[in-house]
Amino acid sequence: MFSHHKVYYPYVSPFDPCTPITVKTYSTPPNLYLGFQPPNLPQFSPIEALKAGTLWKVFYDPYYSPIEKPREGGNP
């Protein structure tokens, strides 16, 4: 299984005067992994779709800061 949240470890120079950030994270959009949109995808209700910003549940990708833990369920 894949994850939308990726992690990488940048090079840390021994001569860097600043405190290094040893772990960096980023999010990739769900449409990178879908290809063509298949028919009959599950949909949000109209009110949930307005809150989520998309009609289809597979395209919903909420933003969570690296400090914040994702909420359970993933629905808006």
Contacts in CASP RR format, 6 or more apart in sequence:
PFRMAT RR
TARGET T0000
AUTHOR 0000-0000-0000
METHOD contacts of the structure
MODEL  1
MFSHHKVYYPYVSPFDPCTPITVKTYSTPPNLYLGFQPPNLPQFSPIEAL
KAGTLWKVFYDPYYSPIEKPREGGNP
2 33 0 8 1.000
4 27 0 8 1.000
4 28 0 8 1.000
4 29 0 8 1.000
4 30 0 8 1.000
4 61 0 8 1.000
5 25 0 8 1.000
5 26 0 8 1.000
5 27 0 8 1.000
5 28 0 8 1.000
6 25 0 8 1.000
6 26 0 8 1.000
6 27 0 8 1.000
6 28 0 8 1.000
7 23 0 8 1.000
7 24 0 8 1.000
7 25 0 8 1.000
8 23 0 8 1.000
8 24 0 8 1.000
8 26 0 8 1.000
9 22 0 8 1.000
9 23 0 8 1.000
9 24 0 8 1.000
10 20 0 8 1.000
10 21 0 8 1.000
10 22 0 8 1.000
10 24 0 8 1.000
12 20 0 8 1.000
12 22 0 8 1.000
13 20 0 8 1.000
25 66 0 8 1.000
27 61 0 8 1.000
27 63 0 8 1.000
29 61 0 8 1.000
30 58 0 8 1.000
30 59 0 8 1.000
30 60 0 8 1.000
30 61 0 8 1.000
31 59 0 8 1.000
34 58 0 8 1.000
34 59 0 8 1.000
37 56 0 8 1.000
41 56 0 8 1.000
41 57 0 8 1.000
41 58 0 8 1.000
42 56 0 8 1.000
42 57 0 8 1.000
42 58 0 8 1.000
43 49 0 8 1.000
43 55 0 8 1.000
43 56 0 8 1.000
43 57 0 8 1.000
44 52 0 8 1.000
44 54 0 8 1.000
44 55 0 8 1.000
44 56 0 8 1.000
44 57 0 8 1.000
44 60 0 8 1.000
44 75 0 8 1.000
44 76 0 8 1.000
48 75 0 8 1.000
48 76 0 8 1.000
49 55 0 8 1.000
51 76 0 8 1.000
52 60 0 8 1.000
52 62 0 8 1.000
52 75 0 8 1.000
52 76 0 8 1.000
53 60 0 8 1.000
53 76 0 8 1.000
54 60 0 8 1.000
60 74 0 8 1.000
60 75 0 8 1.000
60 76 0 8 1.000
62 70 0 8 1.000
62 71 0 8 1.000
62 74 0 8 1.000
62 76 0 8 1.000
64 70 0 8 1.000
END
